[in-house]
Amino acid sequence: MSLKAFHIVFVALSSLLCFGFAGWSLHQYRSGGSGGSLALGLAAAVAGVALLVYGRWFWSKITTRDEELRRRRKNLRKLPIALGVLLAGHALQPGAWACTSCFGGAAGPMIDAARLGVWLLFGFVFVLQLGFASFFVVLWRRARRFKRETGAAAALD
């Protein structure tokens, strides 16, 4: 997998994670949660939209118009198959729901510990993404500085 493809996949998965977290936070708010759940849900939704906008911008930078048209035609052929699989899966299991432990109907110290574990994992993911973003900012600044220095050195010659 090329670095460009990895970047697109990473941005897409990050936006899905943001939207999933937003849905979970808003569900927690609707089921009697605090205003913090609402704020987190809205912030995650905004971050998901921002990631989608960034992904679209990045995609337009790395592809030409002809490549984009070829990709759309190729993906359009797969649409009937994907719809068939989706409809068949829904027809086979229409009532698949989470159990009360996963859905939030259970209470107790084990459930509280599991929720804290989920928050810890979200924290790890957030710190990791923050590290990626800061690494790319450092690379961007170094490239600008190098470009400025080499441009000044070329002007002196």
Rosetta constraint file for C-alpha pairs under 8 A:
AtomPair CA 1 CA 5 HARMONIC 6.27 0.50
AtomPair CA 1 CA 6 HARMONIC 6.49 0.50
AtomPair CA 2 CA 6 HARMONIC 6.18 0.50
AtomPair CA 3 CA 7 HARMONIC 6.07 0.50
AtomPair CA 4 CA 8 HARMONIC 6.34 0.50
AtomPair CA 4 CA 62 HARMONIC 7.89 0.50
AtomPair CA 5 CA 9 HARMONIC 6.17 0.50
AtomPair CA 6 CA 10 HARMONIC 5.96 0.50
AtomPair CA 7 CA 11 HARMONIC 6.13 0.50
AtomPair CA 8 CA 12 HARMONIC 6.11 0.50
AtomPair CA 8 CA 55 HARMONIC 6.53 0.50
AtomPair CA 8 CA 59 HARMONIC 7.54 0.50
AtomPair CA 9 CA 13 HARMONIC 6.08 0.50
AtomPair CA 10 CA 14 HARMONIC 6.04 0.50
AtomPair CA 11 CA 15 HARMONIC 6.16 0.50
AtomPair CA 11 CA 51 HARMONIC 6.44 0.50
AtomPair CA 11 CA 52 HARMONIC 7.59 0.50
AtomPair CA 11 CA 55 HARMONIC 6.28 0.50
AtomPair CA 12 CA 16 HARMONIC 6.25 0.50
AtomPair CA 12 CA 51 HARMONIC 7.69 0.50
AtomPair CA 12 CA 52 HARMONIC 7.25 0.50
AtomPair CA 12 CA 55 HARMONIC 7.35 0.50
AtomPair CA 13 CA 17 HARMONIC 6.12 0.50
AtomPair CA 14 CA 18 HARMONIC 6.21 0.50
AtomPair CA 14 CA 48 HARMONIC 7.52 0.50
AtomPair CA 14 CA 51 HARMONIC 7.51 0.50
AtomPair CA 15 CA 19 HARMONIC 6.21 0.50
AtomPair CA 15 CA 47 HARMONIC 7.44 0.50
AtomPair CA 15 CA 48 HARMONIC 4.46 0.50
AtomPair CA 15 CA 49 HARMONIC 7.29 0.50
AtomPair CA 15 CA 51 HARMONIC 5.69 0.50
AtomPair CA 15 CA 52 HARMONIC 6.52 0.50
AtomPair CA 16 CA 20 HARMONIC 6.02 0.50
AtomPair CA 16 CA 48 HARMONIC 7.10 0.50
AtomPair CA 17 CA 21 HARMONIC 6.05 0.50
AtomPair CA 17 CA 48 HARMONIC 7.91 0.50
AtomPair CA 18 CA 22 HARMONIC 6.03 0.50
AtomPair CA 18 CA 44 HARMONIC 5.10 0.50
AtomPair CA 18 CA 45 HARMONIC 6.27 0.50
AtomPair CA 18 CA 47 HARMONIC 6.60 0.50
AtomPair CA 18 CA 48 HARMONIC 5.05 0.50
AtomPair CA 19 CA 23 HARMONIC 6.13 0.50
AtomPair CA 19 CA 44 HARMONIC 6.51 0.50
AtomPair CA 19 CA 45 HARMONIC 5.61 0.50
AtomPair CA 19 CA 48 HARMONIC 5.80 0.50
AtomPair CA 20 CA 24 HARMONIC 6.20 0.50
AtomPair CA 21 CA 25 HARMONIC 6.02 0.50
AtomPair CA 21 CA 41 HARMONIC 6.81 0.50
AtomPair CA 21 CA 44 HARMONIC 6.58 0.50
AtomPair CA 22 CA 26 HARMONIC 6.07 0.50
AtomPair CA 22 CA 40 HARMONIC 7.02 0.50
AtomPair CA 22 CA 41 HARMONIC 3.99 0.50
AtomPair CA 22 CA 42 HARMONIC 6.48 0.50
AtomPair CA 22 CA 43 HARMONIC 7.64 0.50
AtomPair CA 22 CA 44 HARMONIC 5.09 0.50
AtomPair CA 22 CA 45 HARMONIC 5.45 0.50
AtomPair CA 23 CA 27 HARMONIC 6.05 0.50
AtomPair CA 23 CA 41 HARMONIC 6.71 0.50
AtomPair CA 24 CA 28 HARMONIC 6.20 0.50
AtomPair CA 24 CA 41 HARMONIC 7.49 0.50
AtomPair CA 25 CA 29 HARMONIC 6.21 0.50
AtomPair CA 25 CA 37 HARMONIC 5.16 0.50
AtomPair CA 25 CA 38 HARMONIC 6.43 0.50
AtomPair CA 25 CA 40 HARMONIC 6.50 0.50
AtomPair CA 25 CA 41 HARMONIC 4.80 0.50
AtomPair CA 26 CA 30 HARMONIC 6.17 0.50
AtomPair CA 26 CA 37 HARMONIC 6.48 0.50
AtomPair CA 26 CA 38 HARMONIC 5.69 0.50
AtomPair CA 26 CA 41 HARMONIC 5.40 0.50
AtomPair CA 26 CA 42 HARMONIC 7.92 0.50
AtomPair CA 27 CA 31 HARMONIC 6.23 0.50
AtomPair CA 28 CA 32 HARMONIC 6.70 0.50
AtomPair CA 28 CA 33 HARMONIC 5.33 0.50
AtomPair CA 28 CA 37 HARMONIC 6.52 0.50
AtomPair CA 29 CA 33 HARMONIC 4.08 0.50
AtomPair CA 29 CA 34 HARMONIC 6.06 0.50
AtomPair CA 29 CA 35 HARMONIC 7.03 0.50
AtomPair CA 29 CA 37 HARMONIC 5.38 0.50
AtomPair CA 29 CA 38 HARMONIC 5.68 0.50
AtomPair CA 33 CA 37 HARMONIC 6.30 0.50
AtomPair CA 34 CA 38 HARMONIC 7.17 0.50
AtomPair CA 35 CA 39 HARMONIC 6.26 0.50
AtomPair CA 36 CA 40 HARMONIC 6.07 0.50
AtomPair CA 37 CA 41 HARMONIC 6.03 0.50
AtomPair CA 38 CA 42 HARMONIC 6.17 0.50
AtomPair CA 39 CA 43 HARMONIC 6.05 0.50
AtomPair CA 40 CA 44 HARMONIC 6.00 0.50
AtomPair CA 41 CA 45 HARMONIC 6.18 0.50
AtomPair CA 42 CA 46 HARMONIC 6.20 0.50
AtomPair CA 43 CA 47 HARMONIC 6.14 0.50
AtomPair CA 44 CA 48 HARMONIC 6.09 0.50
AtomPair CA 45 CA 49 HARMONIC 6.27 0.50
AtomPair CA 46 CA 50 HARMONIC 6.12 0.50
AtomPair CA 47 CA 51 HARMONIC 6.11 0.50
AtomPair CA 48 CA 52 HARMONIC 6.29 0.50
AtomPair CA 49 CA 53 HARMONIC 6.24 0.50
AtomPair CA 50 CA 54 HARMONIC 6.10 0.50
AtomPair CA 51 CA 55 HARMONIC 5.96 0.50
AtomPair CA 52 CA 56 HARMONIC 6.14 0.50
AtomPair CA 53 CA 57 HARMONIC 6.21 0.50
AtomPair CA 54 CA 58 HARMONIC 6.08 0.50
AtomPair CA 55 CA 59 HARMONIC 6.01 0.50
AtomPair CA 56 CA 60 HARMONIC 6.21 0.50
AtomPair CA 57 CA 61 HARMONIC 6.39 0.50
AtomPair CA 58 CA 62 HARMONIC 6.49 0.50
AtomPair CA 59 CA 63 HARMONIC 6.28 0.50
AtomPair CA 60 CA 64 HARMONIC 7.41 0.50
AtomPair CA 63 CA 67 HARMONIC 6.15 0.50
AtomPair CA 63 CA 68 HARMONIC 6.50 0.50
AtomPair CA 64 CA 68 HARMONIC 6.27 0.50
AtomPair CA 65 CA 69 HARMONIC 6.29 0.50
AtomPair CA 66 CA 70 HARMONIC 6.25 0.50
AtomPair CA 67 CA 71 HARMONIC 6.14 0.50
AtomPair CA 68 CA 72 HARMONIC 6.19 0.50
AtomPair CA 69 CA 73 HARMONIC 6.26 0.50
AtomPair CA 70 CA 74 HARMONIC 6.17 0.50
AtomPair CA 71 CA 75 HARMONIC 6.11 0.50
AtomPair CA 72 CA 76 HARMONIC 6.00 0.50
AtomPair CA 73 CA 77 HARMONIC 6.70 0.50
AtomPair CA 74 CA 78 HARMONIC 7.20 0.50
AtomPair CA 75 CA 79 HARMONIC 6.73 0.50
AtomPair CA 78 CA 82 HARMONIC 6.31 0.50
AtomPair CA 79 CA 83 HARMONIC 6.13 0.50
AtomPair CA 80 CA 84 HARMONIC 6.08 0.50
AtomPair CA 81 CA 85 HARMONIC 6.25 0.50
AtomPair CA 82 CA 86 HARMONIC 6.15 0.50
AtomPair CA 83 CA 87 HARMONIC 6.09 0.50
AtomPair CA 84 CA 88 HARMONIC 5.96 0.50
AtomPair CA 85 CA 89 HARMONIC 5.99 0.50
AtomPair CA 86 CA 90 HARMONIC 6.24 0.50
AtomPair CA 87 CA 91 HARMONIC 6.09 0.50
AtomPair CA 88 CA 92 HARMONIC 6.19 0.50
AtomPair CA 89 CA 93 HARMONIC 6.36 0.50
AtomPair CA 90 CA 94 HARMONIC 5.25 0.50
AtomPair CA 98 CA 102 HARMONIC 5.87 0.50
AtomPair CA 98 CA 103 HARMONIC 5.50 0.50
AtomPair CA 99 CA 103 HARMONIC 5.83 0.50
AtomPair CA 100 CA 104 HARMONIC 5.77 0.50
AtomPair CA 100 CA 105 HARMONIC 4.70 0.50
AtomPair CA 100 CA 106 HARMONIC 5.85 0.50
AtomPair CA 101 CA 105 HARMONIC 6.05 0.50
AtomPair CA 101 CA 106 HARMONIC 5.06 0.50
AtomPair CA 101 CA 111 HARMONIC 7.49 0.50
AtomPair CA 106 CA 111 HARMONIC 7.04 0.50
AtomPair CA 107 CA 111 HARMONIC 5.89 0.50
AtomPair CA 107 CA 112 HARMONIC 7.36 0.50
AtomPair CA 108 CA 112 HARMONIC 6.33 0.50
AtomPair CA 109 CA 113 HARMONIC 6.07 0.50
AtomPair CA 110 CA 114 HARMONIC 6.19 0.50
AtomPair CA 111 CA 115 HARMONIC 6.20 0.50
AtomPair CA 112 CA 116 HARMONIC 6.23 0.50
AtomPair CA 113 CA 117 HARMONIC 6.14 0.50
AtomPair CA 114 CA 118 HARMONIC 6.30 0.50
AtomPair CA 115 CA 119 HARMONIC 6.35 0.50
AtomPair CA 116 CA 120 HARMONIC 6.15 0.50
AtomPair CA 117 CA 121 HARMONIC 6.25 0.50
AtomPair CA 118 CA 122 HARMONIC 6.22 0.50
AtomPair CA 119 CA 123 HARMONIC 6.17 0.50
AtomPair CA 120 CA 124 HARMONIC 6.32 0.50
AtomPair CA 121 CA 125 HARMONIC 6.25 0.50
AtomPair CA 122 CA 126 HARMONIC 6.11 0.50
AtomPair CA 123 CA 127 HARMONIC 6.15 0.50
AtomPair CA 124 CA 128 HARMONIC 6.12 0.50
AtomPair CA 125 CA 129 HARMONIC 6.16 0.50
AtomPair CA 126 CA 130 HARMONIC 6.08 0.50
AtomPair CA 127 CA 131 HARMONIC 6.13 0.50
AtomPair CA 128 CA 132 HARMONIC 6.33 0.50
AtomPair CA 129 CA 133 HARMONIC 6.17 0.50
AtomPair CA 130 CA 134 HARMONIC 6.13 0.50
AtomPair CA 131 CA 135 HARMONIC 6.05 0.50
AtomPair CA 132 CA 136 HARMONIC 6.34 0.50
AtomPair CA 133 CA 137 HARMONIC 6.27 0.50
AtomPair CA 134 CA 138 HARMONIC 6.19 0.50
AtomPair CA 135 CA 139 HARMONIC 6.32 0.50
AtomPair CA 136 CA 140 HARMONIC 6.05 0.50
AtomPair CA 137 CA 141 HARMONIC 6.16 0.50
AtomPair CA 138 CA 142 HARMONIC 6.17 0.50
AtomPair CA 139 CA 143 HARMONIC 6.13 0.50
AtomPair CA 140 CA 144 HARMONIC 6.28 0.50
AtomPair CA 141 CA 145 HARMONIC 6.15 0.50
AtomPair CA 142 CA 146 HARMONIC 6.00 0.50
AtomPair CA 143 CA 147 HARMONIC 6.02 0.50
AtomPair CA 144 CA 148 HARMONIC 6.12 0.50
AtomPair CA 145 CA 149 HARMONIC 6.08 0.50
AtomPair CA 146 CA 150 HARMONIC 5.99 0.50
AtomPair CA 147 CA 151 HARMONIC 5.95 0.50
AtomPair CA 148 CA 152 HARMONIC 6.17 0.50
AtomPair CA 149 CA 153 HARMONIC 6.10 0.50
AtomPair CA 150 CA 154 HARMONIC 6.00 0.50
AtomPair CA 151 CA 155 HARMONIC 6.25 0.50
AtomPair CA 152 CA 156 HARMONIC 6.42 0.50
AtomPair CA 153 CA 157 HARMONIC 6.60 0.50
